[in-house]
């Protein structure tokens, strides 16, 4: 699994950080999503997928291997 983000789509809602804080963070200045890891460990994959599903702007893309 690989995660990518589209920062220009992000509306800084923070849902991704709430669902998967080990994978996502927010920029301190504008709140836009920051990807902490492009290839989450197996134990983080479900929370990363959940974060992508709840993202209101669909800024998170999950690429399955």
N, CA, C and O atoms as a Maestro MAE file, in Angstrom:
{
 s_m_m2io_version
 :::
 2.0.0
}

f_m_ct {
 s_m_title
 :::
 protein
 m_atom[260] {
  # First column is atom index #
  i_m_mmod_type
  r_m_x_coord
  r_m_y_coord
  r_m_z_coord
  i_m_residue_number
  s_m_chain_name
  s_m_pdb_residue_name
  s_m_pdb_atom_name
  i_m_atomic_number
  :::
  1 25 0.839 -1.173 0.000 1 A "UNK " " N  " 7
  2 3 0.000 0.000 0.000 1 A "UNK " " CA " 6
  3 2 0.887 1.240 0.000 1 A "UNK " " C  " 6
  4 15 1.926 1.297 0.659 1 A "UNK " " O  " 8
  5 25 0.438 2.219 -0.760 2 A "UNK " " N  " 7
  6 3 1.109 3.517 -0.796 2 A "UNK " " CA " 6
  7 2 0.035 4.587 -0.677 2 A "UNK " " C  " 6
  8 15 -1.055 4.453 -1.235 2 A "UNK " " O  " 8
  9 25 0.350 5.646 0.054 3 A "UNK " " N  " 7
  10 3 -0.564 6.766 0.260 3 A "UNK " " CA " 6
  11 2 -0.001 7.987 -0.452 3 A "UNK " " C  " 6
  12 15 1.202 8.244 -0.401 3 A "UNK " " O  " 8
  13 25 -0.865 8.728 -1.109 4 A "UNK " " N  " 7
  14 3 -0.463 10.035 -1.642 4 A "UNK " " CA " 6
  15 2 -1.539 11.039 -1.250 4 A "UNK " " C  " 6
  16 15 -2.678 10.671 -0.962 4 A "UNK " " O  " 8
  17 25 -1.160 12.299 -1.244 5 A "UNK " " N  " 7
  18 3 -2.088 13.352 -0.875 5 A "UNK " " CA " 6
  19 2 -2.083 14.439 -1.933 5 A "UNK " " C  " 6
  20 15 -1.091 14.653 -2.631 5 A "UNK " " O  " 8
  21 25 -3.203 15.112 -2.033 6 A "UNK " " N  " 7
  22 3 -3.333 16.265 -2.921 6 A "UNK " " CA " 6
  23 2 -3.540 17.476 -2.010 6 A "UNK " " C  " 6
  24 15 -4.661 17.784 -1.605 6 A "UNK " " O  " 8
  25 25 -2.442 18.149 -1.700 7 A "UNK " " N  " 7
  26 3 -2.501 19.271 -0.756 7 A "UNK " " CA " 6
  27 2 -3.394 20.403 -1.245 7 A "UNK " " C  " 6
  28 15 -3.966 21.131 -0.434 7 A "UNK " " O  " 8
  29 25 -3.520 20.559 -2.540 8 A "UNK " " N  " 7
  30 3 -4.356 21.645 -3.055 8 A "UNK " " CA " 6
  31 2 -5.849 21.373 -2.839 8 A "UNK " " C  " 6
  32 15 -6.650 22.308 -2.853 8 A "UNK " " O  " 8
  33 25 -6.227 20.126 -2.643 9 A "UNK " " N  " 7
  34 3 -7.634 19.782 -2.373 9 A "UNK " " CA " 6
  35 2 -7.975 19.854 -0.891 9 A "UNK " " C  " 6
  36 15 -9.140 20.011 -0.524 9 A "UNK " " O  " 8
  37 25 -6.963 19.739 -0.042 10 A "UNK " " N  " 7
  38 3 -7.172 19.673 1.403 10 A "UNK " " CA " 6
  39 2 -7.838 20.957 1.915 10 A "UNK " " C  " 6
  40 15 -7.453 22.065 1.541 10 A "UNK " " O  " 8
  41 25 -8.851 20.777 2.784 11 A "UNK " " N  " 7
  42 3 -9.537 21.926 3.381 11 A "UNK " " CA " 6
  43 2 -9.217 22.051 4.877 11 A "UNK " " C  " 6
  44 15 -9.863 22.818 5.591 11 A "UNK " " O  " 8
  45 25 -8.231 21.303 5.339 12 A "UNK " " N  " 7
  46 3 -7.736 21.382 6.721 12 A "UNK " " CA " 6
  47 2 -8.775 20.991 7.759 12 A "UNK " " C  " 6
  48 15 -8.805 21.562 8.849 12 A "UNK " " O  " 8
  49 25 -9.626 20.029 7.438 13 A "UNK " " N  " 7
  50 3 -10.637 19.573 8.386 13 A "UNK " " CA " 6
  51 2 -10.028 18.760 9.528 13 A "UNK " " C  " 6
  52 15 -10.584 18.725 10.626 13 A "UNK " " O  " 8
  53 25 -8.900 18.111 9.282 14 A "UNK " " N  " 7
  54 3 -8.193 17.377 10.327 14 A "UNK " " CA " 6
  55 2 -8.707 15.988 10.616 14 A "UNK " " C  " 6
  56 15 -8.223 15.336 11.542 14 A "UNK " " O  " 8
  57 25 -9.669 15.517 9.856 15 A "UNK " " N  " 7
  58 3 -10.217 14.180 10.098 15 A "UNK " " CA " 6
  59 2 -9.162 13.087 9.930 15 A "UNK " " C  " 6
  60 15 -9.181 12.084 10.643 15 A "UNK " " O  " 8
  61 25 -8.254 13.283 8.996 16 A "UNK " " N  " 7
  62 3 -7.206 12.285 8.752 16 A "UNK " " CA " 6
  63 2 -6.310 12.129 9.968 16 A "UNK " " C  " 6
  64 15 -5.931 11.012 10.321 16 A "UNK " " O  " 8
  65 25 -5.972 13.232 10.609 17 A "UNK " " N  " 7
  66 3 -5.100 13.193 11.784 17 A "UNK " " CA " 6
  67 2 -5.827 12.519 12.949 17 A "UNK " " C  " 6
  68 15 -5.214 11.782 13.722 17 A "UNK " " O  " 8
  69 25 -7.109 12.768 13.072 18 A "UNK " " N  " 7
  70 3 -7.881 12.125 14.133 18 A "UNK " " CA " 6
  71 2 -7.969 10.615 13.931 18 A "UNK " " C  " 6
  72 15 -7.937 9.858 14.901 18 A "UNK " " O  " 8
  73 25 -8.079 10.175 12.686 19 A "UNK " " N  " 7
  74 3 -8.238 8.744 12.393 19 A "UNK " " CA " 6
  75 2 -6.910 7.998 12.315 19 A "UNK " " C  " 6
  76 15 -6.850 6.810 12.633 19 A "UNK " " O  " 8
  77 25 -5.840 8.684 11.894 20 A "UNK " " N  " 7
  78 3 -4.562 8.005 11.702 20 A "UNK " " CA " 6
  79 2 -3.390 8.967 11.952 20 A "UNK " " C  " 6
  80 15 -2.715 9.378 11.008 20 A "UNK " " O  " 8
  81 25 -3.150 9.323 13.207 21 A "UNK " " N  " 7
  82 3 -2.116 10.309 13.518 21 A "UNK " " CA " 6
  83 2 -0.687 9.839 13.235 21 A "UNK " " C  " 6
  84 15 0.227 10.658 13.138 21 A "UNK " " O  " 8
  85 25 -0.491 8.531 13.102 22 A "UNK " " N  " 7
  86 3 0.841 8.030 12.775 22 A "UNK " " CA " 6
  87 2 1.163 8.203 11.295 22 A "UNK " " C  " 6
  88 15 2.329 8.158 10.903 22 A "UNK " " O  " 8
  89 25 0.142 8.401 10.480 23 A "UNK " " N  " 7
  90 3 0.322 8.523 9.028 23 A "UNK " " CA " 6
  91 2 0.179 9.972 8.569 23 A "UNK " " C  " 6
  92 15 0.859 10.398 7.635 23 A "UNK " " O  " 8
  93 25 -0.702 10.731 9.221 24 A "UNK " " N  " 7
  94 3 -1.003 12.096 8.785 24 A "UNK " " CA " 6
  95 2 -0.744 13.105 9.893 24 A "UNK " " C  " 6
  96 15 -0.836 12.790 11.080 24 A "UNK " " O  " 8
  97 25 -0.423 14.306 9.485 25 A "UNK " " N  " 7
  98 3 -0.268 15.435 10.394 25 A "UNK " " CA " 6
  99 2 -0.811 16.663 9.676 25 A "UNK " " C  " 6
  100 15 -1.199 16.586 8.510 25 A "UNK " " O  " 8
  101 25 -0.836 17.786 10.369 26 A "UNK " " N  " 7
  102 3 -1.292 19.028 9.755 26 A "UNK " " CA " 6
  103 2 -0.216 20.091 9.901 26 A "UNK " " C  " 6
  104 15 0.461 20.179 10.925 26 A "UNK " " O  " 8
  105 25 -0.073 20.888 8.863 27 A "UNK " " N  " 7
  106 3 0.865 22.005 8.884 27 A "UNK " " CA " 6
  107 2 0.433 22.984 9.972 27 A "UNK " " C  " 6
  108 15 -0.744 23.336 10.057 27 A "UNK " " O  " 8
  109 25 1.362 23.421 10.792 28 A "UNK " " N  " 7
  110 3 1.028 24.319 11.898 28 A "UNK " " CA " 6
  111 2 0.539 25.686 11.420 28 A "UNK " " C  " 6
  112 15 -0.226 26.347 12.123 28 A "UNK " " O  " 8
  113 25 0.969 26.111 10.245 29 A "UNK " " N  " 7
  114 3 0.589 27.432 9.754 29 A "UNK " " CA " 6
  115 2 -0.793 27.470 9.115 29 A "UNK " " C  " 6
  116 15 -1.592 28.358 9.411 29 A "UNK " " O  " 8
  117 25 -1.079 26.496 8.229 30 A "UNK " " N  " 7
  118 3 -2.349 26.556 7.504 30 A "UNK " " CA " 6
  119 2 -3.261 25.349 7.721 30 A "UNK " " C  " 6
  120 15 -4.381 25.323 7.210 30 A "UNK " " O  " 8
  121 25 -2.801 24.360 8.466 31 A "UNK " " N  " 7
  122 3 -3.626 23.196 8.768 31 A "UNK " " CA " 6
  123 2 -3.730 22.176 7.657 31 A "UNK " " C  " 6
  124 15 -4.429 21.174 7.805 31 A "UNK " " O  " 8
  125 25 -3.047 22.409 6.541 32 A "UNK " " N  " 7
  126 3 -3.114 21.497 5.400 32 A "UNK " " CA " 6
  127 2 -2.393 20.190 5.749 32 A "UNK " " C  " 6
  128 15 -1.395 20.187 6.470 32 A "UNK " " O  " 8
  129 25 -2.911 19.106 5.232 33 A "UNK " " N  " 7
  130 3 -2.395 17.768 5.524 33 A "UNK " " CA " 6
  131 2 -0.910 17.629 5.168 33 A "UNK " " C  " 6
  132 15 -0.425 18.168 4.173 33 A "UNK " " O  " 8
  133 25 -0.222 16.887 6.024 34 A "UNK " " N  " 7
  134 3 1.165 16.497 5.800 34 A "UNK " " CA " 6
  135 2 1.208 14.980 5.907 34 A "UNK " " C  " 6
  136 15 0.660 14.405 6.847 34 A "UNK " " O  " 8
  137 25 1.843 14.349 4.971 35 A "UNK " " N  " 7
  138 3 1.974 12.892 4.978 35 A "UNK " " CA " 6
  139 2 3.224 12.525 5.764 35 A "UNK " " C  " 6
  140 15 4.333 12.905 5.389 35 A "UNK " " O  " 8
  141 25 3.045 11.791 6.849 36 A "UNK " " N  " 7
  142 3 4.177 11.396 7.684 36 A "UNK " " CA " 6
  143 2 4.898 10.178 7.124 36 A "UNK " " C  " 6
  144 15 6.106 10.023 7.301 36 A "UNK " " O  " 8
  145 25 4.149 9.320 6.449 37 A "UNK " " N  " 7
  146 3 4.750 8.138 5.833 37 A "UNK " " CA " 6
  147 2 3.952 7.765 4.594 37 A "UNK " " C  " 6
  148 15 2.726 7.663 4.641 37 A "UNK " " O  " 8
  149 25 4.645 7.564 3.502 38 A "UNK " " N  " 7
  150 3 3.998 7.191 2.245 38 A "UNK " " CA " 6
  151 2 3.608 5.722 2.229 38 A "UNK " " C  " 6
  152 15 2.625 5.341 1.593 38 A "UNK " " O  " 8
  153 25 4.382 4.898 2.931 39 A "UNK " " N  " 7
  154 3 4.143 3.457 2.986 39 A "UNK " " CA " 6
  155 2 3.887 3.043 4.430 39 A "UNK " " C  " 6
  156 15 4.819 2.653 5.134 39 A "UNK " " O  " 8
  157 25 2.642 3.121 4.880 40 A "UNK " " N  " 7
  158 3 2.356 2.790 6.278 40 A "UNK " " CA " 6
  159 2 2.623 1.317 6.589 40 A "UNK " " C  " 6
  160 15 2.439 0.436 5.749 40 A "UNK " " O  " 8
  161 25 3.057 1.089 7.809 41 A "UNK " " N  " 7
  162 3 3.270 -0.272 8.293 41 A "UNK " " CA " 6
  163 2 1.945 -1.022 8.264 41 A "UNK " " C  " 6
  164 15 0.883 -0.400 8.314 41 A "UNK " " O  " 8
  165 25 1.990 -2.331 8.184 42 A "UNK " " N  " 7
  166 3 0.753 -3.124 8.096 42 A "UNK " " CA " 6
  167 2 -0.277 -2.791 9.175 42 A "UNK " " C  " 6
  168 15 -1.476 -2.775 8.896 42 A "UNK " " O  " 8
  169 25 0.167 -2.530 10.384 43 A "UNK " " N  " 7
  170 3 -0.775 -2.249 11.470 43 A "UNK " " CA " 6
  171 2 -1.430 -0.868 11.355 43 A "UNK " " C  " 6
  172 15 -2.381 -0.581 12.081 43 A "UNK " " O  " 8
  173 25 -0.938 -0.014 10.459 44 A "UNK " " N  " 7
  174 3 -1.498 1.323 10.270 44 A "UNK " " CA " 6
  175 2 -2.364 1.435 9.015 44 A "UNK " " C  " 6
  176 15 -2.979 2.476 8.780 44 A "UNK " " O  " 8
  177 25 -2.416 0.405 8.231 45 A "UNK " " N  " 7
  178 3 -3.099 0.477 6.941 45 A "UNK " " CA " 6
  179 2 -4.602 0.684 7.055 45 A "UNK " " C  " 6
  180 15 -5.174 1.467 6.296 45 A "UNK " " O  " 8
  181 25 -5.241 0.009 7.974 46 A "UNK " " N  " 7
  182 3 -6.692 0.167 8.112 46 A "UNK " " CA " 6
  183 2 -7.052 1.578 8.555 46 A "UNK " " C  " 6
  184 15 -8.025 2.150 8.065 46 A "UNK " " O  " 8
  185 25 -6.280 2.143 9.473 47 A "UNK " " N  " 7
  186 3 -6.585 3.508 9.915 47 A "UNK " " CA " 6
  187 2 -6.306 4.514 8.795 47 A "UNK " " C  " 6
  188 15 -7.006 5.521 8.686 47 A "UNK " " O  " 8
  189 25 -5.298 4.256 7.968 48 A "UNK " " N  " 7
  190 3 -5.019 5.138 6.827 48 A "UNK " " CA " 6
  191 2 -6.149 5.078 5.804 48 A "UNK " " C  " 6
  192 15 -6.534 6.101 5.239 48 A "UNK " " O  " 8
  193 25 -6.678 3.878 5.566 49 A "UNK " " N  " 7
  194 3 -7.814 3.735 4.648 49 A "UNK " " CA " 6
  195 2 -9.049 4.452 5.194 49 A "UNK " " C  " 6
  196 15 -9.785 5.096 4.446 49 A "UNK " " O  " 8
  197 25 -9.266 4.336 6.499 50 A "UNK " " N  " 7
  198 3 -10.392 5.024 7.126 50 A "UNK " " CA " 6
  199 2 -10.235 6.534 6.982 50 A "UNK " " C  " 6
  200 15 -11.203 7.233 6.682 50 A "UNK " " O  " 8
  201 25 -9.037 7.034 7.191 51 A "UNK " " N  " 7
  202 3 -8.778 8.469 7.036 51 A "UNK " " CA " 6
  203 2 -9.105 8.926 5.617 51 A "UNK " " C  " 6
  204 15 -9.682 9.996 5.427 51 A "UNK " " O  " 8
  205 25 -8.743 8.132 4.637 52 A "UNK " " N  " 7
  206 3 -9.054 8.478 3.244 52 A "UNK " " CA " 6
  207 2 -10.566 8.509 3.014 52 A "UNK " " C  " 6
  208 15 -11.073 9.382 2.311 52 A "UNK " " O  " 8
  209 25 -11.277 7.558 3.607 53 A "UNK " " N  " 7
  210 3 -12.739 7.504 3.426 53 A "UNK " " CA " 6
  211 2 -13.451 8.685 4.064 53 A "UNK " " C  " 6
  212 15 -14.449 9.163 3.525 53 A "UNK " " O  " 8
  213 25 -12.963 9.165 5.197 54 A "UNK " " N  " 7
  214 3 -13.658 10.244 5.901 54 A "UNK " " CA " 6
  215 2 -13.190 11.636 5.478 54 A "UNK " " C  " 6
  216 15 -13.763 12.634 5.916 54 A "UNK " " O  " 8
  217 25 -12.175 11.716 4.648 55 A "UNK " " N  " 7
  218 3 -11.668 13.021 4.199 55 A "UNK " " CA " 6
  219 2 -12.761 13.737 3.395 55 A "UNK " " C  " 6
  220 15 -13.173 13.240 2.347 55 A "UNK " " O  " 8
  221 25 -13.237 14.896 3.870 56 A "UNK " " N  " 7
  222 3 -14.334 15.567 3.180 56 A "UNK " " CA " 6
  223 2 -13.958 16.126 1.808 56 A "UNK " " C  " 6
  224 15 -14.838 16.366 0.980 56 A "UNK " " O  " 8
  225 25 -12.679 16.333 1.559 57 A "UNK " " N  " 7
  226 3 -12.271 16.889 0.266 57 A "UNK " " CA " 6
  227 2 -11.637 15.854 -0.654 57 A "UNK " " C  " 6
  228 15 -11.181 16.181 -1.750 57 A "UNK " " O  " 8
  229 25 -11.612 14.593 -0.196 58 A "UNK " " N  " 7
  230 3 -11.030 13.490 -0.976 58 A "UNK " " CA " 6
  231 2 -9.597 13.807 -1.404 58 A "UNK " " C  " 6
  232 15 -9.211 13.571 -2.549 58 A "UNK " " O  " 8
  233 25 -8.812 14.348 -0.458 59 A "UNK " " N  " 7
  234 3 -7.431 14.727 -0.728 59 A "UNK " " CA " 6
  235 2 -6.445 13.586 -0.526 59 A "UNK " " C  " 6
  236 15 -5.262 13.733 -0.834 59 A "UNK " " O  " 8
  237 25 -6.911 12.455 -0.016 60 A "UNK " " N  " 7
  238 3 -6.043 11.309 0.267 60 A "UNK " " CA " 6
  239 2 -6.336 10.207 -0.735 60 A "UNK " " C  " 6
  240 15 -7.488 9.829 -0.945 60 A "UNK " " O  " 8
  241 25 -5.273 9.694 -1.352 61 A "UNK " " N  " 7
  242 3 -5.414 8.621 -2.329 61 A "UNK " " CA " 6
  243 2 -4.674 7.393 -1.812 61 A "UNK " " C  " 6
  244 15 -3.496 7.467 -1.464 61 A "UNK " " O  " 8
  245 25 -5.378 6.260 -1.764 62 A "UNK " " N  " 7
  246 3 -4.784 4.999 -1.343 62 A "UNK " " CA " 6
  247 2 -4.482 4.185 -2.589 62 A "UNK " " C  " 6
  248 15 -5.378 3.896 -3.383 62 A "UNK " " O  " 8
  249 25 -3.236 3.820 -2.755 63 A "UNK " " N  " 7
  250 3 -2.797 2.992 -3.875 63 A "UNK " " CA " 6
  251 2 -2.491 1.602 -3.329 63 A "UNK " " C  " 6
  252 15 -1.543 1.419 -2.564 63 A "UNK " " O  " 8
  253 25 -3.292 0.636 -3.724 64 A "UNK " " N  " 7
  254 3 -3.077 -0.742 -3.268 64 A "UNK " " CA " 6
  255 2 -1.986 -1.393 -4.111 64 A "UNK " " C  " 6
  256 15 -1.887 -1.143 -5.312 64 A "UNK " " O  " 8
  257 25 -1.175 -2.223 -3.481 65 A "UNK " " N  " 7
  258 3 -0.113 -2.943 -4.196 65 A "UNK " " CA " 6
  259 2 -0.676 -4.054 -5.039 65 A "UNK " " C  " 6
  260 15 0.075 -4.763 -5.708 65 A "UNK " " O  " 8
  :::
 }
 m_bond[259] {
  # First column is bond index #
  i_m_from
  i_m_to
  i_m_order
  :::
  1 1 2 1
  2 2 3 1
  3 3 4 2
  4 3 5 1
  5 5 6 1
  6 6 7 1
  7 7 8 2
  8 7 9 1
  9 9 10 1
  10 10 11 1
  11 11 12 2
  12 11 13 1
  13 13 14 1
  14 14 15 1
  15 15 16 2
  16 15 17 1
  17 17 18 1
  18 18 19 1
  19 19 20 2
  20 19 21 1
  21 21 22 1
  22 22 23 1
  23 23 24 2
  24 23 25 1
  25 25 26 1
  26 26 27 1
  27 27 28 2
  28 27 29 1
  29 29 30 1
  30 30 31 1
  31 31 32 2
  32 31 33 1
  33 33 34 1
  34 34 35 1
  35 35 36 2
  36 35 37 1
  37 37 38 1
  38 38 39 1
  39 39 40 2
  40 39 41 1
  41 41 42 1
  42 42 43 1
  43 43 44 2
  44 43 45 1
  45 45 46 1
  46 46 47 1
  47 47 48 2
  48 47 49 1
  49 49 50 1
  50 50 51 1
  51 51 52 2
  52 51 53 1
  53 53 54 1
  54 54 55 1
  55 55 56 2
  56 55 57 1
  57 57 58 1
  58 58 59 1
  59 59 60 2
  60 59 61 1
  61 61 62 1
  62 62 63 1
  63 63 64 2
  64 63 65 1
  65 65 66 1
  66 66 67 1
  67 67 68 2
  68 67 69 1
  69 69 70 1
  70 70 71 1
  71 71 72 2
  72 71 73 1
  73 73 74 1
  74 74 75 1
  75 75 76 2
  76 75 77 1
  77 77 78 1
  78 78 79 1
  79 79 80 2
  80 79 81 1
  81 81 82 1
  82 82 83 1
  83 83 84 2
  84 83 85 1
  85 85 86 1
  86 86 87 1
  87 87 88 2
  88 87 89 1
  89 89 90 1
  90 90 91 1
  91 91 92 2
  92 91 93 1
  93 93 94 1
  94 94 95 1
  95 95 96 2
  96 95 97 1
  97 97 98 1
  98 98 99 1
  99 99 100 2
  100 99 101 1
  101 101 102 1
  102 102 103 1
  103 103 104 2
  104 103 105 1
  105 105 106 1
  106 106 107 1
  107 107 108 2
  108 107 109 1
  109 109 110 1
  110 110 111 1
  111 111 112 2
  112 111 113 1
  113 113 114 1
  114 114 115 1
  115 115 116 2
  116 115 117 1
  117 117 118 1
  118 118 119 1
  119 119 120 2
  120 119 121 1
  121 121 122 1
  122 122 123 1
  123 123 124 2
  124 123 125 1
  125 125 126 1
  126 126 127 1
  127 127 128 2
  128 127 129 1
  129 129 130 1
  130 130 131 1
  131 131 132 2
  132 131 133 1
  133 133 134 1
  134 134 135 1
  135 135 136 2
  136 135 137 1
  137 137 138 1
  138 138 139 1
  139 139 140 2
  140 139 141 1
  141 141 142 1
  142 142 143 1
  143 143 144 2
  144 143 145 1
  145 145 146 1
  146 146 147 1
  147 147 148 2
  148 147 149 1
  149 149 150 1
  150 150 151 1
  151 151 152 2
  152 151 153 1
  153 153 154 1
  154 154 155 1
  155 155 156 2
  156 155 157 1
  157 157 158 1
  158 158 159 1
  159 159 160 2
  160 159 161 1
  161 161 162 1
  162 162 163 1
  163 163 164 2
  164 163 165 1
  165 165 166 1
  166 166 167 1
  167 167 168 2
  168 167 169 1
  169 169 170 1
  170 170 171 1
  171 171 172 2
  172 171 173 1
  173 173 174 1
  174 174 175 1
  175 175 176 2
  176 175 177 1
  177 177 178 1
  178 178 179 1
  179 179 180 2
  180 179 181 1
  181 181 182 1
  182 182 183 1
  183 183 184 2
  184 183 185 1
  185 185 186 1
  186 186 187 1
  187 187 188 2
  188 187 189 1
  189 189 190 1
  190 190 191 1
  191 191 192 2
  192 191 193 1
  193 193 194 1
  194 194 195 1
  195 195 196 2
  196 195 197 1
  197 197 198 1
  198 198 199 1
  199 199 200 2
  200 199 201 1
  201 201 202 1
  202 202 203 1
  203 203 204 2
  204 203 205 1
  205 205 206 1
  206 206 207 1
  207 207 208 2
  208 207 209 1
  209 209 210 1
  210 210 211 1
  211 211 212 2
  212 211 213 1
  213 213 214 1
  214 214 215 1
  215 215 216 2
  216 215 217 1
  217 217 218 1
  218 218 219 1
  219 219 220 2
  220 219 221 1
  221 221 222 1
  222 222 223 1
  223 223 224 2
  224 223 225 1
  225 225 226 1
  226 226 227 1
  227 227 228 2
  228 227 229 1
  229 229 230 1
  230 230 231 1
  231 231 232 2
  232 231 233 1
  233 233 234 1
  234 234 235 1
  235 235 236 2
  236 235 237 1
  237 237 238 1
  238 238 239 1
  239 239 240 2
  240 239 241 1
  241 241 242 1
  242 242 243 1
  243 243 244 2
  244 243 245 1
  245 245 246 1
  246 246 247 1
  247 247 248 2
  248 247 249 1
  249 249 250 1
  250 250 251 1
  251 251 252 2
  252 251 253 1
  253 253 254 1
  254 254 255 1
  255 255 256 2
  256 255 257 1
  257 257 258 1
  258 258 259 1
  259 259 260 2
  :::
 }
}
